[in-house]
Amino acid sequence: MRTSNLPQSSFRKYQALTKCHLYDVVFQMHAALTISFILSVASIRADAYSNPLPCSGICTNAHDPSLIRRDDGTYFRFSTGGKIAVHTAPSIQGPWTYNGPALPNGSIINKAGNQDLWAPDVTKIESNYYLYYSVGSFSSQDSAIGVATSTSMDVDSWTDLGSTGVESVPGSKFNAIDGNLQSANGTLHMNFGSFWSDLFQVEMTAIPTTIAEAVTSATQIAFVPTPPQAQEAAFGYQHGDYSYLFFSIGSCCKYDINKPAAGVEYKIQTCRSTSVSGPYVDKSGKPCLQGGGTNVLESHDWVYGPGGQGIIRDSKIGLVLYYHYVDTRVGYSDVQKRFGVNKLDFSSGWPCV
């Protein structure tokens, strides 16, 4: 097929672009390009994603990672399982070393699953670190989000304070897991939820160990009207004038036992709003409360089922999206889930990797 009168070196240059910049370049240069060239480049790179940056050390044991950098430069990675597994590294790319469990005695919350803690979220407020975790079991709404505090994040330093008050029981309008603390305009909010009407938000107290309002008053911020309503792992991030709501959607786990149909596996999506509590819309303008969601990262190449995401600014790399995924060259089991990091680009107004 004839693509254009441009030399092949130019064509190869556009082939190398990721989708973050492809459309900007194409449309800025449309006058100089033939239609067939535009279509050829778009078809090659429209769905391309960058592969994860190299990772060294223990890069598995990374389900639902939460990443934070201590003032001395040490990175801490918390993850689901092992009573919240803690890994540390001098760099975001490693080498990662296993330190032990954050909560070796489990949680004091009196619910099933209090010895198998999920979905950590760690943040620093003034001189204290707050570790939020989930207590629950698969296919159950009998769940709670707990909190532990530390001044150092070392594995022997966490004090479990139990429930934040974000709890659910069978019949609740939400499932109280996957907590994420977000600060906006001097107020702290907890984003949470998984399936069961999807994602919600509730205000937290200034010392964020408990809710500032009844959890039954929580605001719904994202919803897929049709089953299975598989949104979870909310992560709120303020960039410029917008609050971005990142979330994972699809089937998360046990791919080695029951691999889902293509496209049904985990992927990362986002919506944005000028208010932390919404209403959120995706890039096409579809409300996030009506199933909206713009893809940020999905399965590609040897990366499968990316999700459990967060965002952090690295001093050398810049803004990055981190997440877990399985490497199809290695295996699909949950214990093989790896820690992924990609550079994150907001130059178009929407996050892109």
C-alpha positions as CSV (number, residue, x, y, z in Angstrom):
1,M,0.0,0.0,0.0
2,R,1.2,3.5,-0.8
3,T,1.3,5.5,2.4
4,S,2.7,8.9,1.3
5,N,5.5,10.6,-0.5
6,L,7.4,10.9,2.7
7,P,10.5,8.8,3.1
8,Q,10.4,5.5,4.9
9,S,12.5,6.9,7.7
10,S,9.7,9.4,8.5
11,F,7.2,6.6,8.5
12,R,9.3,4.5,10.9
13,K,9.5,7.5,13.2
14,Y,5.7,7.7,13.5
15,Q,5.5,4.0,14.0
16,A,7.6,4.5,17.1
17,L,5.2,6.9,18.7
18,T,3.0,5.8,21.5
19,K,-0.6,6.7,21.4
20,C,0.0,9.5,23.9
21,H,1.3,11.7,21.0
22,L,0.2,10.0,17.9
23,Y,-3.0,11.8,17.2
24,D,-1.6,15.2,18.1
25,V,1.2,14.7,15.6
26,V,-1.1,13.4,12.9
27,F,-3.7,16.1,13.2
28,Q,-1.1,18.9,13.5
29,M,0.5,17.7,10.3
30,H,-2.6,16.6,8.4
31,A,-2.0,19.1,5.6
32,A,1.4,17.5,4.8
33,L,0.2,13.9,4.9
34,T,-1.9,11.8,2.6
35,I,-5.0,10.2,4.0
36,S,-3.6,6.7,3.5
37,F,-0.5,7.7,5.5
38,I,-2.7,8.9,8.4
39,L,-4.7,5.7,8.4
40,S,-1.7,3.5,8.2
41,V,0.0,5.1,11.2
42,A,-3.2,5.2,13.2
43,S,-3.9,1.6,12.5
44,I,-0.3,0.6,13.6
45,R,-0.2,2.6,16.9
46,A,-3.7,3.5,17.9
47,D,-3.8,0.8,20.6
48,A,-0.1,0.8,21.6
49,Y,1.0,1.1,25.2
50,S,4.5,1.4,26.5
51,N,5.8,-1.7,28.3
52,P,6.7,-1.4,32.0
53,L,10.0,0.0,33.0
54,P,12.6,-2.6,34.1
55,C,12.3,-3.8,37.7
56,S,14.9,-5.6,39.8
57,G,14.8,-7.6,43.0
58,I,11.5,-9.1,44.2
59,C,9.1,-7.7,41.6
60,T,6.4,-10.3,42.3
61,N,4.2,-10.4,45.4
62,A,2.8,-7.1,44.1
63,H,-1.0,-7.5,44.0
64,D,-2.8,-4.1,44.7
65,P,0.5,-2.2,45.2
66,S,0.6,1.0,47.2
67,L,3.8,3.0,46.8
68,I,5.3,5.8,48.9
69,R,8.7,7.4,49.2
70,R,10.1,8.1,52.7
71,D,12.0,11.3,53.3
72,D,15.3,9.4,53.4
73,G,14.7,8.4,49.8
74,T,13.6,4.8,50.5
75,Y,10.6,3.5,48.5
76,F,8.1,1.4,50.3
77,R,5.7,-1.0,48.4
78,F,2.8,-2.4,50.3
79,S,0.6,-5.2,48.7
80,T,-2.2,-7.6,49.3
81,G,-1.4,-10.8,51.1
82,G,1.0,-11.8,53.8
83,K,-0.8,-9.6,56.2
84,I,0.2,-6.6,54.0
85,A,3.5,-7.5,52.5
86,V,6.2,-4.7,52.7
87,H,9.0,-4.3,50.2
88,T,11.6,-1.6,50.1
89,A,14.0,-0.3,47.5
90,P,16.4,2.6,47.0
91,S,14.8,3.3,43.6
92,I,11.3,2.9,42.2
93,Q,12.8,0.3,39.8
94,G,14.5,-1.6,42.7
95,P,16.2,-3.7,43.7
96,W,13.2,-4.5,45.8
97,T,13.7,-6.4,49.1
98,Y,11.0,-8.2,51.2
99,N,10.9,-6.8,54.7
100,G,8.0,-8.7,56.2
101,P,4.3,-8.1,57.1
102,A,3.1,-4.7,58.2
103,L,0.5,-6.2,60.5
104,P,1.9,-9.6,61.6
105,N,-1.1,-10.2,63.9
106,G,-3.7,-9.4,61.3
107,S,-6.5,-6.9,62.1
108,I,-8.4,-6.3,65.3
109,I,-11.6,-5.9,63.2
110,N,-14.0,-8.7,64.1
111,K,-14.9,-9.9,60.6
112,A,-14.0,-12.9,58.5
113,G,-10.8,-12.2,56.6
114,N,-9.1,-10.3,59.4
115,Q,-6.0,-12.5,58.9
116,D,-5.9,-12.0,55.1
117,L,-5.8,-8.3,54.5
118,W,-6.3,-6.7,51.1
119,A,-5.7,-3.6,49.1
120,P,-3.4,-1.4,51.1
121,D,-3.3,2.4,50.6
122,V,-0.6,4.4,52.4
123,T,-0.3,8.1,52.8
124,K,1.6,10.6,55.0
125,I,-0.3,13.3,56.9
126,E,2.1,15.7,58.8
127,S,4.5,13.3,60.7
128,N,2.4,10.2,60.6
129,Y,1.9,7.5,58.0
130,Y,-1.6,6.0,57.6
131,L,-2.0,2.5,56.2
132,Y,-5.6,1.7,55.1
133,Y,-6.4,-2.0,54.5
134,S,-9.5,-4.1,53.7
135,V,-11.0,-6.9,55.7
136,G,-13.5,-9.1,53.8
137,S,-13.9,-12.2,51.7
138,F,-14.7,-12.9,48.1
139,S,-18.4,-12.5,47.1
140,S,-19.3,-11.0,50.4
141,Q,-20.4,-7.5,51.5
142,D,-19.4,-8.2,55.2
143,S,-16.4,-5.9,54.8
144,A,-14.6,-3.0,56.5
145,I,-11.7,-0.7,55.8
146,G,-9.2,-0.5,58.7
147,V,-6.3,1.8,59.5
148,A,-2.9,1.5,61.1
149,T,-0.4,4.2,61.9
150,S,3.4,4.6,62.0
151,T,6.0,7.3,62.1
152,S,8.6,5.3,60.1
153,M,6.7,2.6,58.0
154,D,9.2,0.0,59.2
155,V,7.6,-3.4,59.6
156,D,7.7,-3.5,63.4
157,S,6.3,0.0,63.8
158,W,2.6,-0.2,62.8
159,T,-0.2,0.2,65.4
160,D,-3.5,-1.2,64.2
161,L,-6.5,1.1,65.1
162,G,-9.1,-1.1,63.6
163,S,-12.1,0.1,61.6
164,T,-12.3,3.6,60.1
165,G,-16.1,3.3,60.2
166,V,-16.3,2.5,56.5
167,E,-18.1,-0.8,56.8
168,S,-20.7,-2.8,55.0
169,V,-23.0,-5.7,55.6
170,P,-25.1,-7.9,53.3
171,G,-27.7,-5.6,51.8
172,S,-25.6,-2.4,52.0
173,K,-25.5,-0.2,48.9
174,F,-21.8,-0.7,48.6
175,N,-18.9,-3.1,49.4
176,A,-16.5,-1.4,51.9
177,I,-13.1,-2.4,50.5
178,D,-10.4,-0.8,48.5
179,G,-10.0,2.4,50.4
180,N,-8.0,5.3,49.0
181,L,-7.4,8.6,50.9
182,Q,-7.6,11.7,48.8
183,S,-7.0,15.3,49.9
184,A,-8.8,18.2,48.2
185,N,-9.1,21.8,49.3
186,G,-8.1,21.1,52.8
187,T,-10.5,18.2,53.3
188,L,-9.8,14.5,53.3
189,H,-12.0,12.0,51.5
190,M,-12.0,8.2,51.4
191,N,-12.7,6.7,48.0
192,F,-13.8,3.0,48.2
193,G,-16.0,0.3,46.7
194,S,-16.0,-2.9,44.7
195,F,-18.8,-4.3,42.6
196,W,-22.2,-3.7,44.5
197,S,-22.9,-0.3,42.9
198,D,-19.2,0.3,42.4
199,L,-17.4,3.4,43.7
200,F,-18.3,5.7,46.6
201,Q,-16.7,8.6,48.6
202,V,-17.1,9.7,52.2
203,E,-15.4,12.6,54.1
204,M,-12.8,11.7,56.7
205,T,-11.8,13.6,59.9
206,A,-8.7,15.9,59.9
207,I,-6.8,13.1,61.6
208,P,-7.9,10.5,59.1
209,T,-8.6,7.5,61.3
210,T,-12.4,7.7,61.1
211,I,-15.2,9.0,59.0
212,A,-16.5,12.5,59.5
213,E,-20.1,11.6,58.4
214,A,-22.2,8.5,58.4
215,V,-21.0,6.0,55.9
216,T,-24.6,5.6,54.7
217,S,-24.3,9.2,53.4
218,A,-21.4,8.3,51.1
219,T,-21.5,9.8,47.6
220,Q,-21.6,7.5,44.6
221,I,-18.9,8.6,42.2
222,A,-18.8,5.8,39.6
223,F,-21.3,3.1,38.5
224,V,-21.8,0.7,35.6
225,P,-25.5,0.2,35.2
226,T,-25.2,-3.3,33.8
227,P,-23.9,-6.4,35.6
228,P,-21.4,-7.4,36.7
229,Q,-20.6,-3.8,37.8
230,A,-16.9,-4.7,38.1
231,Q,-15.4,-1.4,39.1
232,E,-13.0,-1.3,42.1
233,A,-9.6,0.0,43.3
234,A,-10.4,3.7,43.1
235,F,-7.5,6.1,43.2
236,G,-8.1,9.9,43.2
237,Y,-5.5,12.2,41.8
238,Q,-5.5,16.0,41.4
239,H,-3.8,17.3,38.3
240,G,-4.2,20.9,37.2
241,D,-7.9,22.0,37.4
242,Y,-9.2,18.5,37.5
243,S,-9.6,15.6,39.9
244,Y,-9.0,12.4,38.1
245,L,-10.7,9.2,39.3
246,F,-8.7,6.2,38.3
247,F,-10.2,2.7,38.8
248,S,-9.7,-0.9,37.8
249,I,-12.5,-2.7,35.9
250,G,-13.0,-6.3,34.9
251,S,-11.9,-9.7,36.3
252,C,-8.9,-9.3,38.5
253,C,-7.8,-12.7,39.7
254,K,-7.2,-16.4,39.2
255,Y,-6.4,-16.2,35.5
256,D,-4.6,-19.5,35.7
257,I,-7.8,-21.3,36.9
258,N,-10.5,-19.4,34.9
259,K,-9.1,-17.1,32.3
260,P,-11.8,-14.6,31.2
261,A,-12.9,-13.8,27.7
262,A,-10.6,-11.4,25.8
263,G,-11.3,-7.8,27.0
264,V,-13.0,-8.9,30.2
265,E,-9.8,-9.1,32.2
266,Y,-8.6,-6.2,34.5
267,K,-7.8,-2.8,32.9
268,I,-7.3,0.7,34.2
269,Q,-9.7,3.5,33.3
270,T,-10.3,7.1,34.4
271,C,-12.9,9.9,34.5
272,R,-12.3,13.5,35.6
273,S,-14.2,16.3,37.3
274,T,-13.6,19.9,38.5
275,S,-14.9,18.7,41.9
276,V,-13.4,15.9,44.0
277,S,-16.9,14.5,44.6
278,G,-17.9,14.6,40.9
279,P,-19.8,14.5,38.7
280,Y,-17.1,12.7,36.8
281,V,-17.0,12.2,33.0
282,D,-14.8,10.3,30.6
283,K,-13.0,11.7,27.6
284,S,-16.0,11.4,25.4
285,G,-18.2,13.2,27.9
286,K,-20.0,10.1,29.1
287,P,-20.8,10.3,32.9
288,C,-18.9,8.0,35.1
289,L,-22.2,7.2,36.9
290,Q,-23.5,5.9,33.6
291,G,-20.7,3.5,32.8
292,G,-18.2,6.0,31.5
293,G,-14.5,5.4,31.6
294,T,-11.5,6.2,29.4
295,N,-8.9,3.5,29.0
296,V,-5.5,4.3,30.5
297,L,-3.9,0.9,30.4
298,E,-5.1,-2.5,29.3
299,S,-3.6,-5.9,28.2
300,H,-1.0,-5.6,25.5
301,D,2.1,-7.4,24.3
302,W,3.0,-9.6,27.3
303,V,1.3,-7.5,29.9
304,Y,-2.0,-9.0,31.0
305,G,-4.7,-7.7,33.3
306,P,-3.1,-4.5,34.7
307,G,-4.8,-2.9,37.7
308,G,-4.7,-2.0,41.3
309,Q,-3.1,1.3,40.2
310,G,-1.7,4.4,41.8
311,I,0.3,7.5,40.9
312,I,3.5,8.9,42.3
313,R,6.1,11.5,41.2
314,D,9.6,10.0,41.0
315,S,12.5,12.5,41.4
316,K,14.3,11.1,38.3
317,I,11.5,9.7,36.1
318,G,8.8,12.2,36.8
319,L,5.1,11.3,37.2
320,V,4.4,7.5,36.9
321,L,1.5,5.1,37.0
322,Y,2.2,2.0,39.0
323,Y,0.1,-1.2,39.1
324,H,0.2,-5.0,39.1
325,Y,0.0,-7.3,36.1
326,V,0.8,-10.8,35.0
327,D,3.6,-11.4,32.5
328,T,2.2,-13.9,29.9
329,R,5.7,-15.2,29.2
330,V,5.9,-16.4,32.8
331,G,2.4,-17.4,34.0
332,Y,-1.1,-16.3,35.0
333,S,-1.3,-17.1,38.7
334,D,-2.0,-14.5,41.3
335,V,1.4,-15.2,43.0
336,Q,3.1,-14.3,39.8
337,K,1.6,-10.8,39.6
338,R,4.4,-8.3,39.0
339,F,5.0,-4.7,39.9
340,G,4.7,-2.4,36.9
341,V,5.7,1.2,36.4
342,N,5.1,3.4,33.4
343,K,5.8,7.1,32.7
344,L,2.5,9.0,32.8
345,D,1.7,11.9,30.4
346,F,-1.0,14.4,31.1
347,S,-0.1,16.8,28.2
348,S,-3.4,16.2,26.3
349,G,-5.5,16.8,29.5
350,W,-6.0,13.0,29.8
351,P,-3.6,10.5,31.4
352,C,-1.6,8.4,28.9
353,V,1.2,5.8,29.2
